[in-house]
Amino acid sequence: MPAGRPRKYDREALGKEFAQYIESNDIPIVAEFAYQHGMDKQLLYDWAEFTALIKTCTQKKEAALEKQALSQQVNVTMAIFSLKQLGWSDRNETTHKGDAAHPIVISHKAALW
């Protein structure tokens, strides 16, 4: 881990560069942009003024991956992995909930032969 004083970033200039990065890349990746600028990606997430840019970046990435995976332009397995990191799920979860007046009752009775 590097020692010394933390770097200071020109957030306004970095925001313009991030917007340019998003526009010029088919599949923009927050971690890639951060790496290219020698910074931890968490720093971008921590800065409130980058919230909209991060949302734009992830939405463009999501749309591009879905479209390219459907047309088999990218490795489908990798696209699925990346989309799951964005919150996609391939599981269906069902929750059954009753109310206090009419709770759900599950019983099992063995048949007598």
N, C-alpha and C positions, 0 to 999 in steps of 0.2 A: 504494500500500500504506500503510495507516495506521501512523503512528509512535506511539511512546510505550509505556507499560507495558501488557502483555497484560491483558485483562479477567479478572476472577475470577468464576467461576460457582458457584452453589449447586447442586452436583450432585444432591443429594437432591431438591430442589424441581424441578430440571430433569427428573429421572427421572420424577417424578410427572406433570409436564406432558406429557412424551413419551408416557407410558402413556395419558393422557387423549386426546392427539392421535391415537394409534393406534386407540383405541376409537371415537372420534367421526368418523373419516374412512373412507369406503368403500375408497379406494385411498390408504393412507398412503405418504408419500415422505420418506425420511430427509433429503434435500436441502431439501425444502420446510420441514420442521420447523426445521432448522438456520438457514435463511434468515429465517424468522419470528422467530428468537431472536438474530439478528445475529451468528451464529457460523459458522465453517467446518465443514462436515459431517465433515471428517476428525477434528476434535476429538472428536466423538461416537464414532467408530470407535476412537480411541486410548484412550478410557476403558474399562477392563475391566468396570466395573459396568454399562455400557450394552450389552454383548454380547447378553444375552438379549432386551433390548428391540428391538435392531436386527434380531435374528433373527425376532422376532414380527412386526415391521413388514414385513420383506421377505416373510415367509410369507403374511401377510394380503394384501399387494399382489399377490403371485404368484397366489394363489387367486382373488382378485377379478378380476384381469385375464383369467385363463383363462376363468372362468365368464362374464364379461361379453362377451368376444370370441366365445365359442361361441354366445351368444344374440344376438349382433350389437348389443349395447348400447353398445359403444365401437368406435372406429375400429380395425379388425383390424390394419392396418399398424402403427399406433402401439402397439398391445398387443404385437405381435410384437417390435418394436424394444425396448420396455421389458422384456419377458421375456428377450430375449437379453442385456440388461444384468445380469440376475439369473442368468445362466449357461445358459440354454436354448440349444439348437443345432438347426438344421434340416439338419445334415450327418450322414451316417453315416460313421464312420471305422472302418476295419478294419485291424488290425495282424496280420500273419502273422509268426510267430516259430518258428524251429526250435530244436532243442537242439544242443549241441556234437557229440553222437554221430551225429545224423542231420540235418545242415543242409538247408535248403531249397535245391533246385537248380532254376533256371529256365533252360531252353535253347530255342533256336529253330533249327530245321533247315529249310532251304528244300527244298521238294519238287522232285524232279527229274522232269521230264516227258519 
